[in-house]
Amino acid sequence: MKTLTATLLAAALALPGLSAPAMAQQPKPQQHEQQKPQAQSQKKATAKPAQKQTYKTFRKGEKFEQRYARNYQVIDYRKYKKLPAPKRGYRYVRAGSDVLLIGTTTFKIYAVYSGLIR
């Protein structure tokens, strides 16, 4: 019983001594964390410039996508004399200087009034 206790005690004291050299070789976490933000800031400076947003000219029959419309806005048809009242399920939207009549559920373009807004 004494030899078993002595062996366990010796093993417990020897194990931390064996792992100490391996831990001493690793870099300190504080120094490593300070270097990362500097490297990231350098990467941001050399990153590609943001791409310009491309706008699209819309045509009758196409699907309307708001992200390609310049100056997107829902239009009140009563403010413009050339616009007839839309039927139920349709609405007018602005895309640049054009007014589009689109379906509210399908987003299909049914009419294009070009150059109506300046």
N, C-alpha and C positions, 0 to 999 in steps of 0.2 A: 504494500500500500504506500509505503514511504517512497519507493522508487517511482511509482506511477505519478505521485504528486510532484516529485522533483522533476520528472521529465516534462510534465505539463507546464510547470513554472518556468523551466528553461526554454521551452518552445515559445511561451508567451513573451518572454523577454527578448528572444532572438528575432522574432518576426518583425517588430517595428524597426529594428536595426537593418534588416535586409531591404525593406522598402524605402528607407530614408535616402539612399543614393539615387534611386530612380526619381524620387520626388524633387531632389535637388537639381536635376538636369532640366526639368520643365521650366519655361519662362514664367515669370510672375504675372498673374492675371491683370493687375493694375497697369503695368506697362503695356501689355497687349491691347487693352481696351482704349488706351490713350492714342495708340497708333491707328486704330480703325477709322475714327471720324475724319482724320486728316486724309486718309486714302480715299474715303468716300467723297469728300469735298473735291478732291482732284478729279475724280471720275465725273462728277456733275459738271465741272467746268469744261471737260472735253466731250461732253455728250453732244449728240446731233441736235441741231436747232429744230424746234417744233415745226411740223409740217403745216403748211397753209391749208385752211379749210377750203375745199373746192365746192363751188356752187354749180347748180345745174339749171338748164333751161327745161321747163316742163312742157309736155305735149299732151294733147287729148288722148285718152285711153291708157296712159301710164299710171302706175301706182305712185301716189304722192308720199314722199318721205320728208318729214319736217326738218331733219338734220341737214338736208341739201338746199333748203330754202333760205335765201337771204332776206333779212328783215321779216321773218314769219310773224303773222298776226292774223287773228280772226277779224273779218271785216263786217261792218254793219251795212247791209245793202242800201238802206234808206239814205245814206250820206252821198251816194253816187247816182246820178240820173240814168246812166247807161245800164245799170244793173237791174234786171228784173228780180222779183221776189223768188227765192229758191223754193223748190218743192220740199215736202216733208222728207227728212232723211238726207238733206244736202246742206252745205254751207259754203260761204265764200271765205277764202284765205288769201293773204298777201304773200307773195314770193318775189322779193325785189320790187320792180315797178309793175309787176303783173298781178292780176287778180284771177284766182282759180276757183272754179266751182267743183267741189269734191263731195263724194259720198261720205257720210259720217261713219258708216260701218265698214265699207270696203276700201276707203281712201283712194278710190279710182278717180281720175280727173275727167270730168264731163265737159267742161268748157274752159277756155283760156281767153281772158281779156287782157291783151298785152298793152303795155304803156299807159294803163289807166291811172296809175299813181305816179306822181313826180316828186 
